[in-house]
Amino acid sequence: MQQVWLGTGWKMNHTSREAEDYATALAMFVRGQSLVTRLFILPPFTALAVVAEILRDTQVMVGAQNMHWQSRGPFTGEISASMLAGCGAQLVELGHSERREHFGETDYSVNAKVHAALDANLVPLACVGEPGIEREFGVADEWVRRQVKIALHNVPSARLTRTIFAYEPVWAIGERGIPATPEQAAEMHRVIRNTLTELYGTGAAREIPILYGGSVNRDNAAGLLKQPNIDGLFVGRAAWQVDDFIQMIQLVENVTARRAYA
C-alpha cells in the first residue's frame, strides 16, 4: 500500500511569529506520536527558515510554495532552489492554479522548475488540475494529461520517484470552491496514474504519490482517502490553524489504519 501523505500550504497567511507558534505546537504533537502518515507544511518565504528549524528532526517535511527555475540572476523578488534548500526546505510546490492565474505561470515554467528542484535535491510537488470550463466541455482528461506530460518533460525515470503530484481542480479551490466528489477525484487520479504509466511504466508510476487538493476538510477527507489512486491530501484553509491540522492528522491516521487492515 502506498504511504499516505498529508500536507498543508498556508498561502499568504501567518506572520513569522504566528508561524513559529504553529510549528512549535505541531512539533510537540508529532514528537509524542508514532505516525504512519507522511506530513508536510508549506509556510510563506518569510517563515520558512524558522519553521524548518523548529520541525528539524521531526517527521514533518517543510517546503516552499514557489521558486524560480534559475539558480541566480537579475530576477527581482524571486527565490532560487538553492536559497530554499539553504533555509531548510525539503520540497517545493510548483504550478498552483493561483500562480498560473495571477502570475502567468505556464506548464513550461513548471517543467523548468521541476528540473531546478530536482537539481537542488528538493522534492517537486507539481500541481495539476482543470478549470471548470474544461470539465464542462468534456476535455478535463486531456487538459490534465498535458500538464503531467509537460511537467515531466525530459525528467529521467531515475528521478521520477522523487516527484509528487497534487490534483487540484481549479473549480474546487478557494473559499467558494466546490470539492470534487470522491468518485470525480478518483477518476482523475486514475488518468494521472495511467499517464505516468504510459511515460515510465507500471512500476515507476506506482511509486509516485498523487494527492488530492481542493476544499479538503474533515467532512470529506475519509471518503477521498478510500478511493483508489488517492495517496493523500493537500489541505488549504482547513489546516491553517494548528489544532485543525492536528485533528486532520488524527483523522488520516485512523483512516490509514482501517485501510491497512481492510
N, C-alpha and C positions, 0 to 999 in steps of 0.2 A: 504494500500500500504506500502510495506517495505521501511523504511527510506533509502535514497540513501547515500552511502559513497564515499568519495574521499580522497585518500591519496597518498603520495609520499615517496619513500625510496631513500636516497641520495647515497647509496653505499659508496665507498671510495672517497668522494668528500666533499669539503668545510672545511677550517680551522675553528678554533673556532671564529676568527674574522669575517670571511665570513658568518658563521652560525648565529652569533649574528646580523649581518646586515639583513640577510634574515628574521630571526624571528621577528625582530623589525618592518620591513616593513609589514610583514604578520599580526602582532598584530594590527598595526594601521589600516589596511584594515578591518579586521574582527570586530573590535570594533565599526566600523561605519556602520555595515551591520546587517540586520535581515535575517540570513541564515537558510535554512532548511536542507542543506547538512551536513552530519557528516564528519568532517575533521580530518586528522591526518598526521603527518610527522615523518619520522624516520631518524634522523641525525646519524652520527658516534658517537661512545662512547665518544670521546674527546669533543664533543659539546653538549652532551645530557643534562647535568645539566643546562648550560646557556640557552639553547633553552627552556627547560621546565620552567625555571624561568620567562623568557620573556613572554611565552604564558600561564602562570598560570592565571586562572580566565578568560580565553577566551574559545571559544567552540572548539579550536583546541587541539586534543589529541596529546601527544608526546610519542614516543616509541623508542625502540632499534631494531637493525637489527639482533640480535642473542643473545644467552646466553647459559650458561652451565646448565645441569639438576641437578647438585649437589648444595647444599646450601653453602658449603665451602669446602676447602681441597687443596691438593697439585696439582693444575691444573694451571700451569704457563700460564699467558697470558689470562686466561678466566675470565668471569664476571658472577656473580650469579644473580638470580631473585631478591633477596633482595637488592643487590647492585644497580640494575636498579631502583627498587622502591625508594631507598634512593636518587637517582638522580632526582626523579620526573617523572619517566616513568609511563605510564598508560597501555601500550600494548607492545608486542614484536613480531617481525616477526620470524617465525620458518620454517626451511626446504626449503629456497630458493634454486633453482636449482644450483646456483653458489656455495652455501655452500655444496651441495651434490656432485657436480662435482669436486671441487677443495680441499675440506676439509674433504671428506669422511663421510659426514653426511648420515644417513640412515633413513628409515621410523621408525625404532625402537628408534633411538635417538630423533626423532621428538616427538614421543609419550611420552618419558621421560620428554622432555622439556615442552610439553603441561601440564602435571601434575604439574611440578615445577612452571610454570607460574600461573596456577590457584591457587596453594597453596599460592602464594605471592600476590594474588589479581591483577595480571596482566591479560590483555586480550590477549590470544594467537591468532596470525594471522598466521594460518597454510597454507603454500604454497604447492600446488599440481600441477602436470602437466606432460604430457608425452613427451619423446624425439621424434624427427621426425621419427626415425626408427620404433617405436612402432605404430605410426599412419599409416605409410606405410604398416605395416604388419597386420593392422586391429585389434589391441589389445589395442587401446588407452583407451577405456572404462574400460577394466579390470585393466589396469595399474593405472588409477586414482581412481577407486573404492577401490583398495587395499590400496593406500596411505591414503585415507579418513578413511577406517576402522582401519588401524593400528594407525593412528594419534589419534583416539578417543578410543582406546582400554582401557577399564576399566574407562572411563570417565562417571560418572553418569548423568542421564538426568537433574538433578537439576543444574549441572554445564555447560551443553551444551550451554545454551543461552548466556554464556559469551565468546563464541568462534566465530572467524571469519575464513572463508576460502577464499583464493585467488587462482583462477585457472590461472596458468601461464604456458602455453605450452612452453616447453624448446625451440622449434624451433621458437618461436616468440620473445624471449628475446634477448636483446643486440643490438648493433649498426647495425648488419647485420640481425636482426630478421625480420621475415615476420609476420605482425599482423594476427591473426585469423580473418576470416570474422565474421560479427555479427552472421550469422547462425551457423558457427562452434563453436563459443563461447557459444551460447545459447544451443546447443545440449549437450555440455559437462557440462554446468551448470545444465541442466536437469538431467544428470547422477548423478552429485553430490547431487542434491536435493533428487533424488529418493533413493540414498544410505543412506542419513540421515534419510529419512522416514522409510526405512527398519530397521534401527538401533533404532530409537527413536519414530517413529510415526509421523503422518502428522503435528500435532500441533506444536511440538517442532522443526521439520525440517523447518517449515515456518519462524521460528524466527531467523534462522542463516543467517547472511549476507554472500553472496557469491560474491566476487569481481572478476572482470577480470583484469589481468595484462599481458602485453606482447606487447611492441611497441605501447602503447596507445598515442594518440596525439589529437590535436584539430580537425583534419580532420575525425577521426573515432569514437570519443567519443560519439557523439549523436547517431549514428547508433547502437553502442553497448548497450547504456542505454535503447534503445527502445525495447530490446529483453526481453522475459520473463526469470525470474530467475537470471538476472544480476542485482545485488543490488548496484553496484558501481564500481569504477575504482581504480586500483592501478597503479600509473603512475611512470615511471622512468625518463629518461633524458628530457622528455617534460615538466617537472616541476622542474628541478634543479635550475632554476633562478626564483626568487620570482615573477617577473612580469608575467612569463609564468604560474606559479601556480595560480596566481590571475585570469588570463584570463581563465584558466581551471575551476576554481570555478564558475566564472560568466557563463560560458557555461553550466556547470552541473546544476546550479540554474535555468537557462532558460529551459533546457530540463525537469527538475523535475516539474517545474510549468506547462508545457504542459501536462506531464503525469497525473498530479493531476486533470486537467480539461478535460482530454480526455474522 
